[in-house]
Amino acid sequence: MDSGYTSCGPYESPCTRTGFRVISPGPDPQVFSEYSFPVRTNKNSEVHDVERLQSGEYLLTDMEYERIFTVKNGEITWQWNASSFYDAPPNPTKTDWLHINDVDVIDEGRYLVSVRNANQLLIVERGEGVIDVINEDTTDSNDGNCRQSGQLTDYDDDGEVRCGDPTVLNHQHNPQWLGDGAVLVADSENDRVVELHRTDNSSWKPAWALDGAGGIAFNWPRDADRLSNGNTLITDTLNRRIVEVNESGAVVWSVQTERIPYEADRLPEGESVDAPRYAVNSSIGNSPSNDVSILSLMLVGLRAVVPSTPFWFREPQLAVTLVSMLLILAGGVVRLQD
């Protein structure tokens, strides 16, 4: 995503464009090919994920129009619009509505889609649309979680908002399809990694979960990959580390990163479909976090600006710091008035 372009479609020039590039690695990287399109703003409007299909198409998530689509030779060959399933605002380009942040190929024609703001994962089939919902909404009591920060709203006034149970998934990232009946997910706002299994009644329930490793609680993890060796590779974003654990949660390997990481893949295997799954009910500390959302967002911003922020500085420490600063400011105002 970058700004300053003059080819802007429906938007005024100069504008921002987003898309993907195919780049050769090495000391002198080269762009082999690229695809892009103009967006309204440079915030929460980007192509968030792209996968190359065996057909030669590229499969993309688009947060500007909240859709997934495929392109080949610069032309759109298929698309699925989230407005066909969720209540859509009059213009989805003007709000961070669903924040579709990931799409993976399950098999030919079936894709796993992460709809962050709805706390849901969808299985979308070409020609059919949504064929399954992981963490399907069953009660209106969850709606408040998905309405926060101006996200989902009952736009058609039918009294319903599609919002999954936040104790199962809460604003997740980067799910991995482990095979029919099992997915692994970075359950970001719950500060844990969770493996969900399909139950006999076709609902999805946590079968394994981990909320920390190496004596450090996870802080907004945004990626988890089950490796072929049976371990799990986790991107612990706000702790600025990548950590590999076994099924019992023991650390096999870890590394600190200079800045907050988003995603990590083990090379050359990447994120594979039909990876090993863990035993049911082998959870280790799977209680969802009670962190305050606004403090979590502020902490994300702080770590982005000050990467050296220590991993132990979390929402409680930020709250105390903010209160202390307000007290100091209030004291200074009183002193000046005297």
N, C-alpha and C positions, 0 to 999 in steps of 0.2 A: 504494500500500500504506500503510495506516495502522491504528492500534490504538485501543482504547477503545470498540469496538462491543458492543452487547448482543444483536444478532441473530447467533448463533454456530453454528447447526447442531449438529454433533457435538462442538464444543469448548466449554469453560467460558467464561462471560462474566466480564469483558470480553475481547474477542478481537481479532485482526487480520483485516482483510479485504483482498482484492486484486482487481483488475479493470482496467477502462479507463473513460475519460471522453472524450466528444466536446466539445471546447472551442472557442469562437469566439476568434480572436486579437484583439489590439488592446489599448488602454490600460485597457479595462474588460472583461476576459474573462468569458465566461459559460459555464456547463456546460449544453450542450444535452441530453445524455443520458448514462447510465452503466450499467454492469453490474458486479457484484462478487459474491464468495462468500467465506466464512470459510476461514482457513488455520490450521495448527497454530502456526507461529511467523512472525516478521517477517524471517527470514533464509533466503534461497535457496528461497522458496516462492511467489514472485510470478509474476504474468502478465508475461512478458518481452517479448512482441511481440504486436501486433494489426494486422490488415489488414481493410479493408472490401471485401467482394465485390460484384460487379455484382448479385447476387441480393438485396442488402440485408442479408445476413448479415455478421457479424463473425467472422473467423478468428483464434483465439488460441492461444498457447503457454502451458502451465500447468506450472510446476515443482513444484507441490504434489503432484499426482497423476501427473506426467510423461505428458502427453497433449497432443494438439492437438484443438481442437473448434470448432464454429461455434455462434453464438447469433443469434437474431432475436426481437425484441420480448421479450427477457428469458428466452427458452426455448432450451435446447440442441437443435439440429437435427441434429447429427452429431458423432461423435467417434472418434478413433483413439487407443488406449492403447498406449504403448510396451511394456507388459508382454506384448503379443502377439508381440513380436519379440525383446526382450532378457530375460535372466534377471532377474526382479523380486524385490526383497526382500519379506518378509512384509507390510510396511507402508511404501510409498514416501514417505509423508508424514513419516517419522521420520529421513530421511537425504537428503543432496544427491546423489541417485543418478545421474541422467543429465544434469541441468542443460540441458534443451532450451531453447535461448536465442533461436531465430529460426524463423520460418516465412514463406515467400513463395509467392505464386501463380505457378505456371508457366503454366498455362492452365486452362480450366474443368475442375475436378475433380482436378487434379494440383498437389501442393504440394511445395516444397523445404524440408526440415526439418534444422536444425542440432542434432545431438546432441553437445554439447561434450565430455562426459566419455568418450565412446566414440571420439573423433577421426573421426567419420563424418558424412556428409550422406546423408539418405534422400530418395527420391522416393516420396511416399505418394499413392495414388490412391483417391478415394472409392469404396467398394464393393469394392476390391481389396486395400487395405493396401499394404505395401512392395513396390514394383515394381523398384527399383534402389537400390544402395548405392554411394556414392562413398567410396573408401578402405576397401573391404571387407577384413575380416580374413582373412589367408591363413596365418598362423603363430601359434603360442602365444607366440613370443618378444616380442610386443608387449604381452602382458597386464599386465606389471608397470607400464607407463605408465598404464593405465586403472584399476589397482587402487589407485593412490596416493591418500592422503587419504581412504580409506574410500569410494571411489566404486564402480566396478563390482566385483562378486564373483560367483563361480560358485555362485549360490544353489541351483541344482538338482543340483549335484554330478555334472554330466556331463563335467567336464574342459574345458569350453569357456567362453570369455568373448569376446563380440563386441567386439574392439578393433582399430581401424585403425592403420596404420603411422604412428608419430609423426614420421617424417622427411618424410611427405607432408602430414599435417595433425596439429596438436597443440593441442587445446583451442581450436578455432576459434570465430569469431563472424561473424555477418551475411553469409552467402554471397549472391552474386547470380547468377541464372541468365542466362547470356549467349546462350542458345539451345541446341538439341540438341547435346550433346557438348562443352560448355564452361561452366565456372563460375569466378567470381572470389571469392576468400575472404580474409578477414583471418585469417592463420595465427598466432594470437596468441602462443602459447608458443614458436613458432619465430621470433618477432620479424620477421615478413616478411608481404608480401602476395603471394599466389600465384594464378596462373590455371591451372586443371586442364583437360586435354582428354581425352576418351575415345579410347582407342587401338583398333586393329583387333581386339584380343582382348577388347574391352569393359571393360578395366581403365581406371583414370584415373591420369594422370601429369602432373607439373608441366610446363607449356609456357612459362611466363614467371613470373619471380619478382623481387621487389625487396625488399631488406632495409634500405634507408635512402634519404634524400633530402636534398639540400642539405648534404652532408657530415655529417649526423647519422644514426646508426643508429636504426631504429625500435625502440620500446620498448613492447611489448605492444599492437600496433595492434588495434582492435576493430571497424573497419568499412572497407570499400573498395567504392566504386561506380564502375563504368565509365560515363562520361558520353557523351552523344550526340556530343560533339565529338571523341571518341576518347581523351580524357585520363582519368586515374583520380583520384578524390577519396578521400583516406585520412584516417582518424581515428587519429592517432598518440597513443594514450591517455596513457601515462605520461610522454611528452615534452610533454604538454599543448599540442598543436597540431593544426590541420587543414591538410593540404597537398595541393595538386593537382599531379600530375606527368604528363608525356607518356610515350610508350612507351619512350623511351630512359632514363627516370628523372629527367630534368631538371625542376626545380621551376618551375611556371608561376605559382603563387600559394600563399601560406601565411599563417596567422595563429596567434598564441599565444592560449590560453584561460586564464582565471583558475583554473579547476579542471579535473580530469581529465574529458575528454569521452568519451562512449560511442559516439555515432553522429552522422553528418552527412549531410544530403541536399542536393543542388542544387535550388533552387526555380526554376520550378515542376515540373521534370521528375521529381523524386524518384528512386527506384531502379527503373530500367526493365528489362523483360525484353527479350531479343534485342538487347542493346547490342553495340557493336563488340568484336571479340576481337583479341588480339595474335598476332603470328607465333610459330610454334613455335621453341623454343630461343633466344629473345631475352632469356634470363634475365640479370639483373644482380645478382651477389652473392646466390645463393640457398642458402647453407649454413645449415642449421638451427642455432639457438642452443644453446649448452651451459650456459645459466644454470641455477642450482639452483632447483628449484620453490619451496621454502620461502622462499628469499630473494626470489623474485619476488612471492610473496604478501605478504611483509612490506613490500616496496617499494610495492605497491598501497596498503596501509594507511597507510604514511608519507605518500604523496602526497595521499591523501584527507584526512588530518589537517593536513598542512603543504603547501598547494598551491604555496608559493613554492620548494619543493625544486627545485634546478636540473636541467635535462634531462640533464646529464652525470653526475649522481649516480645510478649504477646498481648492479647486484648486487655487483660487486667493491668499490666504494666502501662499500656498506652492510656487507659482510663485514669489511672493515678497521676500520670504525667500531665494529662490535659486538665484535671482538676487542680493540680498544683500550679500550673501556669495561670489558670483563671484566678486562683487565690492571690498569686503574686501580682497579677494585673489589677485586681480589685484593690489590693493593698496600696499599689502605686497610685491609683486614682484617688483613694482616700487621703493619702499623704499630700498629693498636690492640692486637694481641696482645703487641707489644713493650712 
